[in-house]
Amino acid sequence: MSGKRLASEIKARVKRHVENLSLMGIDVGLALMQVGGTASDEQYLKTTVSVSKTVGIKTYEYRLPETASLNEILNIINQINGDERINGLLVLFPIPRRINPRRVVNAIAPEKDVDGLGSISVGMFAAEESMFQIFDKDDLTYDDGKNSTVANMACAPHGFLPCTPFGVIRLLEHYGVEIKGKNAVVIGKSLAVGKPLALMLLAKEATVTICHKSSDDLAAHLKNAGIVCAATGVAGLIKGDMIKNGAVIVDIGINIKPDGSFVGDVDFESVSPKAAFITPVPGGVGPVTIATLLENTLRSAQNRVLLKTPLILS
């Protein structure tokens, strides 16, 4: 399951609507914050900046040293919250362990929390107040034939879905994978991927099991799984003898080998012959995640048009 085609479709819609906003004198901007960072963070930042340019979204990079204090980080976030040029802020994780990550994401204004990790976004999502987005086939930025830039947006002024799990759902549906009624196993319980993905699969009426590093006998949980989603950061954790024939495998892991190449959490060589579908790493979930991030940034800009543009009666 390559994510490149789906990502291209999403980006094409985003570009069209960004251009429409530009005709109204409105630019769309995305801020990216990196504190210290790893090689994979750096690669993701560069890729996001590059892809943003292709759809006309302006990017603003905030690269802080490993030694940056929480106060420094929060001050910059507060500046970004008030910056009219910026519609969304993505903080690249992990950040230094001495910094409380929840203090960081909760400082992001909800209307600019385009990765959906702040407490308000998480709460709306858990309460299913923003969950409708995974059922919206038009992805909230449809083309109505009249170059509409804000159509269908009034229903969601705040509350963005986390980009990676939302991208997984979109990728499964893009390839016609039936989720309803399937046994789905999510490996990883992070707030960024595992927990929201489990809730999305549950909303799609899958029977969901969440596993993690402390789960006993992981293979036992996988043997009857029709859908397996791995997000652990452990290279090659899932082997071919752990899954059943015909399973759908979504590899969300990103791990760097000594030679600089990227691999996932799934041993592709042993798993792919048994899988009905499997995502490659790279090129699977990653492109859809970035495209969804840009779509959320566009949505934020469109929301602002709705909320801030005065109604002029002729």
N, C-alpha and C positions, 0 to 999 in steps of 0.2 A: 504494500500500500504506500506508494509514493505520495507525498503531500504536495508535490510541486504544481500539479494541475489545479487542485483545489485552491492552493495559495494564489495562483495566477488569477483565478476567477474572482477571488475576494479582492485582490489588489486592483484589478481592473475597475470594480465597482467603487472602491475607495478613491481611486484616481479621478473618476468621473465626478464624484461629489465634491472632492477637494477643489477641482477646477471650477465647479459651479459656485462654491463659496468664494473663490478668488474673484469671480466676476462681481461679487457683492462687496469686494474690498476686504475680505476676511481671509487671513492666512491660518493654516492649521499647524500647530507646533507641538513637538514632543521633547521632553527633557529626559536625559538618561544620566543617572548618578552611579558612579562606581567608587567604592571606598576600598583602597588597596586593590584586591581582585586577583583572579587567577587567569591562566591562559584561556580557559574556556569562556570566562567572563569577557575577556578582551575580544575574543572571536565573536561572541554574541553581540557585543556592543558595535563592533565594526559592521557586522552583517545588518543589524537593525538600522544603523545610520545609512548604509548603502541602499537598502530596500526602501527606506523612507523617502529618499531623494527621488526614486523612480515613480512614486505616486504623488509627489509634490508636497509632502509634509516636511516642514523645516525641523531640524534637530538642534538641541542645545545640550552640550556635553558638560557634565560636572564631574571631574576626576579628582577625588580627594586622596591624600596619602593614607597609608595604613595607620598612621599616628593621629589621624583626625579625631577630635573629641566629639562626643554626642552633641554638645552645645553647638559646635561648628556645623554639624550635619543638620540639626534642627533649624538653625538660622537660615541655611541655604534653602531648605524645604519651605520655610515661611516666605522667603523671597519668591520662590517659584509659585507658591500658592497665589500670590498677588500679581504675578506677571501676566499681563493680558496677551502676550505673544504665545504663551504655553497653555495647551489644553490637556496635557497628560504628563505624568511623571512616572518613570519606571526606575526603581532602585534595584541594582543588580546584586543578587545574593549568591554566596554568603558574604556577610560583612564581618569585620573583626569580632571575635567572640566576646570581647569586653563590652561591646555595644549591644544593648537590648534591641533586637530587631522589631519588636512590637511598638516600642517608642517611636521608631523611625517610620514604619508604615502608617501608624495611627496619626502621625503629624501631617500626612498628605491630605489635602482637602478632598472630601469624598467625590466631588465632581471632577477631580483630576486623578483619582485613583484608578487608572485604566487597566491595572493588572488585578484589581479586585481583591486586594489582600488586607485592606484596612478593616477595622472592626465593624464599621457601618456597612461596608460592602458585604463582608462575610455574614453579618446578621441578616441583611436583606435577602441574601442568597439562601441561607439556612432556613429562613422563614418562608421561602419560595415566593418572595415579592419581586425578585428579578429572574427567577427560574424560567419564566415564559420565553426568554430569549432562545433557549435550546429547542423550542418548538416552532419558532418563527422562521419559516422557510425563506423569507425575504431578507433576513439578517438585518432588519431595521433600516436598511439603506437602499431600498428598492428604487428602480427607475420607473416612474409612472408615465413616461413618455413626454413629460412636460419639463424635464430637467429640474424636478423638485429637489431642493437641498435639505428640507426639513420635514418632509412627509413621514408620517408614522412615528414621529419621535416624541410626541408630547407625553406618551405613557411611561417614559423611563428617564426622568430628569437626572436621577442618580442611581448608582448600583450597577457596577460592571462585573461580569463574570470573569473569574481567573482564566487567563488566556490559554494556558497549556491544557487543562482538562476540557475546556470548551472546544479547543482544537481537536482533541481526541474524539469527542462526540461527533463533531462535524466530519472528521475523516472516516469514522465508521459508517456514517450515513451516506457519505459520498460514494463509498464502495458497496452500498446496498447491504451492509451487515445488519441483520435483524437483532435488535437488543432486547426487545420485550420477551420475557420468559426465560432468557438465557441465564445460566450460572456464570457470573462474572467475578473474577478475583482481581483485586487491586493490591499490588505489593508496594507498600510505602504509605505512611500515614501523615505526610507533611500537609500543612495548611495550604501550601502553594499548589500541590498536585493531588496527593492521595485522598485526602478528606473530601475536597470538592468534587473530584471525579467520581468517588463512590456515591455521593449525593445525586450527581447528574445521572449516573447509571440507574440508581434507584428510582429517580423521577421518570426514567424511560421504562420502568417496570422490569428491570433485570433483578435477579436474586443475587445480592452482593455480599462478598466476603472480603474483609480487609486483613491483609497480612503485613508483617513488618519484621524487623531484624530479630525480634524475640519470639517469633512464631515457631512452635515446634512442628517438625516434619512438614516443611513447605510443600514438598511433592504431594503429600496426601491431600492438601487443599487444592492443588492444581489438577489432579487426575480427572475430575469431572467438570472442569471449567470449559465453557464454550468460548469465553473471552478472557484473556489474560492481559493485564496492564501492569507493566513493571516500571517503577520509578524509585530505585533504591540507590543508584550511584555505585553499584557493585558490578564491575565488568564480568560478563559471562555467568551471572548467577543462575539464570534459567537455562537448563539443558534439555536436549531432545527427549530424554527418557522421563522427564517430569510432566510432560503435557500429553493430552490425548490427540489422536488423529483428527484432523479437521478443525482444530481450535483456531481462533483468531488471536494473534499475538500483537500487542501494541507495546513497542519498546520506547519508553520515554527517557531512559537513562542516557547520560552523556559522560563518557569517561575518556581520558586522554592516555594513549599508550606512550611508551618511552620514545617511539619514533615520531611522535607528534600527531599521529592519526587518531581519529575518534571512533570509539566503539560504544555499544549500548550495554544494557544489563542482560541481554539475551545472547546466548551463543548461537549466532545466526546459522552457522554451518550445520549444526546438529538439529536445530529446531525447524528451519525452513522446510525440509522435506515432509514434515508431518503437519505443518500448518496450512489451513485454508487460505489465510492471509497473514502477512507479517510486514511490519514497517521496517525499513532500513534505517541505519544510523551511520552517517547523517542522511537527510533527505526525506525523512518520514514525518514525524510530528513537528519538527522544528520549523519548517517553512510555514505551516498553518498557524503555529503559535505566533510568529512574527506578524503574519497577515492579520490575525485576529487582534493583536495589539494595536496595529494601525487602524483597524476598523473601530475599535473602542475609542481611540484618540479622535477620529472623525466624529463619532457619536457625541463625544464630549463637546466638540466645537458646535455641532448642530444643536445640542441641548442649549448651549449658551445663546445661540441665535434666537431660539424660541423664548427663552426666559428674559433676555435683555433687550430684544428689539421692540421699540414702541409700536403700538398699533396705530396706524395712520388711516383715518377714514376719509375717503374721497367723496 
